[in-house]
Amino acid sequence: MNIESIPSFTEPAKKLWSAIPAEIRKRLLSNVWCGACSHEVTITNFTGVVKSGDLLLVGKCAECHGDVARLIEPQ
């Protein structure tokens, strides 16, 4: 998935995501914990929303295709 495209992000989530440098975004997407795989994986088919001021990415594990999420706290 091209991390430069923003699929199904809310406007506040799009603003927070766009403020993160591209290299950091790439690292965040490839460093997501999967409970089923019990190690870090890449998140795919993700969407983004803002919850309590934090950016929440929800998507699928690239390996087992189970549900995963990544919470990103703004600086």
N, C-alpha and C positions, 0 to 999 in steps of 0.2 A: 504494500500500500504506500502510495506517495504521501509522505507526512506533510507536504506543502498544501495539499488539498484538505479542506475542512468539511468532512461529511457530517451532517446533522448536528452541528454545534449551535447552541443558543447564541444570541448576540453577545451577552456578557461573557460566555465561555470562549467565543471566537476572539474577543478582545484580549482576554488573559492569555490564551494560547499564542496569539500572534505576537505578544510582547516577549515571549520566550525566544532566545536565539535558536536558530535552526539546529545547530549542533547539540544543544541541550535538549531540544525536543526529541531528537533522534535517540539520545541516551535514555530519556525518560520512557520512551516507547519500548525500548529493548531491555528494560530493567523492571519488569512487572512480576510479582510473585504469583505463581499458580499453585493453589492448594492441592490440586489433583496430581500435578507433576512433581510437587515438592522442590521446586527450584525456580530461578528467574527465567522468564520467557519474554517473547515479544508479543505485545497486544495488537490484534488485528480487528478490523471491522468495528472500530470504536466510535462512540459518540461522546459529546462533552456537554456538561451542564455545570453551573455554579451552585454549590451547596454551602451555606454558612460562610460565604466569602472565599471558599476553596474551589479549585477546578477539579471536577470529578470526571475521569475518563472511564467509560464502561465498554467492554468489548469481549473478544474471544482470544483464548490462548492459541498461539500459532502452532503448538504441538498437538494438544489433545482436543482443541476446539471447545473447551469448557469455558464458563464465564469467569472473567477476571476484571479487576478494576484497579485504577491508579488514582490516588488523591494527591494533588499538587497544591501545596500551600504557597500563596504569593509571597514574595520577598518584602 
